Amino acid sequence: MPVWVDPEKCNGCYGSSQPPCLRMCPGDLIVKDPVADKAYLKYPEDCWDCLPCVKVCPEEAIEFYLPYQMGSRSAKLSPHVAKSRDQITWTSVDTRGEIETFVIRTKVLAVELDEKVEGVTPNINFSI
């Protein structure tokens, strides 16, 4: 089961043309509806549950539900990124509704809502 963007929580990153979830999806599966100004998963069947979009969403609007082999629609795994961005607290809800949390240190970098990426060549010296 792929990730799901909750339209009640998604605010389109306040009019951002390229919100973090769009940029982080390696399959380019998340798009933004220009009318509703909200992100959604355009090709859910192609999602391979890699979760960068879930972790980077500042509104925690993208949810990950465990596949039926591991649970059902009632089972889910949700990240809560600390303000310091050095750890993620994951909340796991199993099929019985039991909740478990665990904290993982991470190297998540701050992501701007609209980064200018295209056409920028960093001045890096790769000489040995």
C-alpha positions in Angstrom: 0.0 0.0 0.0 1.5 3.3 -1.0 1.8 6.5 1.0 -1.3 8.8 1.2 -1.5 12.6 1.3 -4.2 13.7 3.7 -6.0 16.6 1.9 -7.1 17.9 5.3 -3.5 18.3 6.5 -1.8 19.3 3.3 -1.6 23.0 2.8 0.5 22.9 -0.4 3.4 24.3 1.6 1.8 27.8 1.4 1.8 28.2 -2.3 5.2 26.6 -2.9 5.7 25.7 -6.6 8.0 22.8 -5.7 7.2 21.6 -2.1 9.7 19.2 -0.5 7.5 16.1 -1.1 7.6 16.7 -4.8 11.4 17.1 -4.9 12.1 14.2 -2.6 10.1 11.5 -4.4 12.6 9.6 -6.4 9.9 8.3 -8.8 8.3 11.7 -9.4 5.0 10.2 -8.3 3.8 13.1 -6.1 2.4 16.1 -8.0 0.6 19.3 -6.9 -2.9 20.1 -7.9 -2.7 23.8 -9.1 -6.4 24.4 -8.4 -6.6 22.8 -4.9 -3.0 23.8 -4.1 -2.4 20.4 -2.5 0.0 17.5 -3.2 -1.3 14.1 -4.1 0.1 10.7 -5.3 -0.5 10.6 -9.0 0.6 7.0 -9.6 0.0 5.1 -6.4 0.6 1.7 -8.1 4.2 2.8 -8.8 5.1 3.9 -5.2 7.6 1.6 -3.6 7.3 2.9 0.0 10.7 4.5 0.3 9.3 7.2 2.6 11.4 10.4 1.9 8.2 12.3 1.2 6.7 11.2 4.5 9.8 12.3 6.5 10.2 15.7 4.7 6.5 16.9 4.9 6.5 19.9 7.3 2.8 19.4 8.0 3.0 15.6 8.6 0.3 15.3 5.9 1.7 12.3 4.2 0.9 9.0 5.8 2.3 5.5 5.3 0.1 2.5 5.8 1.6 -0.9 6.2 0.9 -3.3 3.3 -1.8 -6.0 3.9 0.9 -8.6 4.3 2.0 -6.9 7.5 -1.3 -5.5 8.7 -4.1 -3.6 7.1 -5.4 -0.1 6.5 -5.7 0.3 10.2 -1.9 -0.3 10.7 0.3 2.6 10.0 3.8 4.1 10.6 4.1 7.8 11.1 7.3 9.9 11.6 7.6 13.1 13.7 10.7 15.0 12.8 12.2 16.9 15.8 12.6 20.7 15.4 16.4 20.1 15.7 16.1 17.7 12.7 18.6 15.3 14.4 16.1 12.6 15.3 12.8 11.1 14.1 10.2 9.7 16.5 8.3 7.0 14.7 4.8 6.0 15.9 3.7 2.5 15.0 0.0 1.6 15.2 -0.7 -2.1 14.8 -4.0 -3.8 13.6 -5.3 -3.9 17.2 -4.7 -0.2 17.7 -1.7 -0.7 20.0 0.7 2.2 19.7 4.5 1.9 20.0 7.0 4.8 19.5 10.7 4.6 18.9 13.3 7.3 18.2 16.0 7.1 15.6 18.9 9.6 15.2 19.0 10.8 11.6 20.9 13.0 9.2 17.9 14.7 7.8 18.9 18.1 6.3 16.8 21.1 6.5 14.8 21.5 3.3 13.5 24.8 2.1 9.9 25.0 0.8 11.1 26.3 -2.6 14.7 25.6 -3.5 16.4 26.9 -6.6 18.0 23.7 -7.8 18.0 23.7 -11.6 20.9 25.4 -13.4 23.0 25.7 -10.2 26.5 24.3 -10.4 28.3 24.3 -7.1 31.9 25.4 -7.1 33.4 22.1 -5.8 37.0 21.1 -6.3 37.2 17.4 -7.0 40.9 17.3 -7.7 43.0 14.7 -5.9 
